[in-house]
Structures are given as structure tokens and as C-alpha cells.
Amino acid sequence: MFEGAIQNLIDELGRLPGVGPKSAQRMALYLLAAEPDDVARLVDSIQAVRERVHYCSICGNITEADTCSICRDVTRDPTVICVVEDAKDIQSVENARVFRGRYHVLGGAIDPIHGIGPDQLRIRQLLTRLQDGQVTEIIIATNPNIEGEATASYLARTLSTIGIATSRLAMGLPVGGDLEYADSVTLGRAMEGRRSMT
């Protein structure tokens, strides 16, 4: 339907995660009609992110400094590390406001079909962080899918050889959910992860 520069913009916006063809078209048409100053601010913001934002040299979180604010925070517990797949997962854990330790971002999950093995993840960097003996527990918070489970199992086996307590986030039924809509795997995990109420 469209051609030239507008179609190129639609195509590029459509490559963003979670943006389908219709959304990409709406965004492109919005940008076409937007005030030039608004578009310039968007372009400047994108350029600034590309130039200034990188990954924390310690944990792999997103930051503009050499180390992220969590790694620099002396009030955080340095003896517990929560291992996540991506930097965006840190925000999810932080939103729960219950974890006060540090993080380690793997940069993905083991996925042999797509050629991602342990060597492509930041596992060596995690093991290096553990060498000073300060860390006493690793919480594995990978996603509850096949790749996340494979990664969690690999990490648990690797960490068991160095004697650091390793735990996995509990999985089960969501608050507000109905049993009739839960799949058998979720119900099974909820049953295994049950806790005493007395």
C-alpha cells in the first residue's frame, strides 16, 4: 500500500519485538504527522542510548556508568546473587521489592536449536564472581520454559561442584487464577512447591 521512505519506516518499526504490521503502520503515520521537535527528541533519545548505554562490567545490567547502580549500592547484600536471563528481568524482580541482593545477567538461555550453549552465556563471569568466597547463595531466576529449565539445571550442576547453596524460584499458580485453567505442569509444580500453613 505504501512505498518509499514511509514503507521503509513501517518495515523497520515492524522488526521491533512485539510490534506487528498494523502497529508499525500506526507508529509510522504518527511520526509523519508529529511535530518536528517531537520527532527530533525521539531520534536524539535513540542515538543517546546507542552511544552511552552499555552493560555493567560486573553483573551485565544496563547502565551508562562502568558499573550499574545496583552493583554500586553498598546497602545491597553481596552474599546473594540472583541469576537472570536478561537485563529486563532485573526490573521484574525489583518490582516485587523483596530481593535486596545482587544480580547476574546471563545474556540469554541455553538453546541448542539456535546454537546457544553455555559458552555463549555469561556463566564464566558468574564463576569468576564467586571466587572471592563472599557469595553464599545463588538464586536461579531463569524463565520457566524449556530453555530456562535447561539453563537452571546446567547452573545447578555447575555450582554444586563448588559448594555454594543454589535455589530456584518457586513456580506454580498465579494469584487470582483458577485451577480449572491451569495446565498439568503448572499444577504439578505448585503441588511440589507447596508450603506449610502452620
Buried (B, 14 or more C-beta within 10 A) or exposed (E): EEEEEBEEBBEEBBEEEEBEEEBBBBBBBEBEEEEEEEBEEEEEEEEEEEEEEEBBEBBBBBBEEEEBEBBEEEEBEBEBBBBBBBBEBBEEBBEEEEBEBBBBBBBBBBBEEEEBEBEBBBBEBBEEBBEEEEBBBBBBBBBBEEBBBBBBBBBBEBBEEEEBEBEBBEBBBEEEEEEEEBEEEBEEBBEEEEEEEE
